[in-house]
Amino acid sequence: MGRKALIGLAIVMILMGALWIGQGLGIIKWPASSFMIGRPEWSWNGSALVLVGAVMLWFARRR
């Protein structure tokens, strides 16, 4: 996988994780039918995804 692809994937992971955190905490209520809204376990899952994405981004930028 190329460097640009890794950076792109890492950014998508960080953004998706941030969405999950917002939904899990009830801050983001989009889409309205989402089963993740107000469920704190999704904020933990989102935090883990942001962390993995940030580590991937750091490694991709070091290469």
TAKAPE-V147720 format. One record per pair of residues at least 12 apart in sequence whose ideal C-beta (glycine too) atoms are under 7 Angstrom apart, sorted by the first residue. I is the first residue (numbers start at 1). J is the second residue. D is the distance in whole Angstrom. If there is no record, write none. Layout:
BEGIN
i:I j:J d:D
i:I j:J d:D
END
This chain:
BEGIN
i:3 j:60 d:6
i:3 j:63 d:6
i:6 j:56 d:6
i:6 j:60 d:4
i:7 j:57 d:6
i:7 j:60 d:5
i:9 j:56 d:7
i:10 j:53 d:5
i:10 j:56 d:4
i:10 j:57 d:4
i:10 j:60 d:6
i:11 j:57 d:7
i:13 j:49 d:6
i:13 j:52 d:6
i:13 j:53 d:3
i:13 j:56 d:7
i:14 j:50 d:5
i:14 j:53 d:4
i:14 j:54 d:6
i:16 j:49 d:6
i:17 j:46 d:4
i:17 j:47 d:7
i:17 j:49 d:3
i:17 j:50 d:4
i:17 j:53 d:6
i:18 j:46 d:7
i:18 j:50 d:6
i:20 j:36 d:6
i:20 j:42 d:5
i:20 j:43 d:7
i:20 j:45 d:6
i:20 j:46 d:3
i:20 j:49 d:6
i:21 j:43 d:5
i:21 j:46 d:4
i:21 j:47 d:6
i:23 j:36 d:4
i:23 j:37 d:5
i:23 j:42 d:6
i:24 j:36 d:6
i:24 j:39 d:6
i:24 j:40 d:6
i:24 j:41 d:7
i:24 j:42 d:3
i:24 j:43 d:3
i:24 j:46 d:6
i:25 j:43 d:5
i:26 j:38 d:4
END
